Amino acid sequence: MPNARRSRSPKPLPRLSDRFDPVPDKIWSEAARHYDEGALASLVLWIAMTNVWNRLNVATKQVAGEWAKSAEAQKWNENSSAAA
């Protein structure tokens, strides 16, 4: 379970974790003070997935969230809701 101090977690971890070199030990240790092992693993995976989607959006020139506003998306949502 995450520590109660997690709201004060270090902000550099997400920014540094999308670099090619490892996160510096000092920053990793600071993050580990705020998160237990499972929560820290989840945080790293969340950052990784966010980076994947951001890179895909850049590569395909997509603006995040724009598709959800389209008529196609609204139709898809209606069909999904009706099927449930």
C-alpha positions as CSV (number, residue, x, y, z in Angstrom):
1,M,0.0,0.0,0.0
2,P,1.4,3.5,-0.8
3,N,2.6,5.7,1.9
4,A,0.3,8.6,3.1
5,R,3.0,11.0,1.9
6,R,2.6,10.0,-1.8
7,S,0.8,13.3,-2.6
8,R,4.2,14.9,-1.9
9,S,6.0,12.5,-4.2
10,P,8.9,13.9,-6.3
11,K,7.8,15.4,-9.6
12,P,11.1,14.6,-11.5
13,L,10.4,10.9,-11.7
14,P,7.8,11.1,-14.6
15,R,9.9,13.5,-16.6
16,L,13.2,11.5,-16.1
17,S,11.6,8.1,-16.7
18,D,11.1,8.9,-20.4
19,R,14.8,9.5,-21.0
20,F,17.2,6.9,-22.5
21,D,19.5,6.8,-19.4
22,P,18.4,5.5,-16.0
23,V,16.7,7.6,-13.4
24,P,19.4,8.9,-11.0
25,D,19.6,7.0,-7.8
26,K,18.8,10.1,-5.7
27,I,15.5,10.6,-7.5
28,W,14.6,6.9,-7.4
29,S,15.4,6.8,-3.6
30,E,13.2,9.8,-3.1
31,A,10.3,8.2,-5.0
32,A,10.8,5.0,-3.0
33,R,10.2,7.0,0.2
34,H,6.7,7.9,-1.0
35,Y,5.7,4.6,-2.6
36,D,5.9,1.0,-1.7
37,E,7.4,-1.4,-4.3
38,G,4.0,-2.3,-5.9
39,A,2.9,1.3,-6.1
40,L,6.3,2.4,-7.5
41,A,6.0,-0.4,-10.2
42,S,2.5,0.8,-11.1
43,L,3.7,4.4,-11.3
44,V,6.6,3.5,-13.6
45,L,4.2,1.4,-15.9
46,W,1.7,4.3,-15.9
47,I,4.4,6.7,-17.0
48,A,5.6,4.2,-19.7
49,M,2.1,3.8,-21.1
50,T,1.5,7.6,-21.1
51,N,4.8,8.0,-23.0
52,V,3.7,5.3,-25.6
53,W,0.4,7.1,-26.3
54,N,2.1,10.5,-26.5
55,R,4.6,9.2,-29.0
56,L,1.9,7.5,-31.1
57,N,-0.1,10.7,-31.1
58,V,3.0,12.7,-32.3
59,A,3.9,10.2,-34.9
60,T,0.3,10.1,-36.3
61,K,-0.3,13.8,-35.8
62,Q,-3.2,13.1,-33.6
63,V,-4.4,15.5,-30.9
64,A,-5.2,13.7,-27.7
65,G,-8.9,13.5,-27.1
66,E,-9.9,14.8,-30.6
67,W,-11.3,11.5,-31.8
68,A,-13.7,11.3,-28.8
69,K,-15.4,14.5,-30.1
70,S,-15.9,13.0,-33.6
71,A,-19.2,11.8,-35.0
72,E,-17.6,8.4,-35.5
73,A,-16.7,8.2,-31.8
74,Q,-20.2,9.3,-30.7
75,K,-21.7,6.6,-32.9
76,W,-19.3,4.0,-31.5
77,N,-20.2,5.0,-28.0
78,E,-24.0,4.8,-28.7
79,N,-23.6,1.3,-30.3
80,S,-21.4,0.1,-27.3
81,S,-24.0,1.4,-24.8
82,A,-26.8,-0.3,-26.7
83,A,-25.0,-3.6,-26.7
84,A,-24.4,-3.6,-23.0
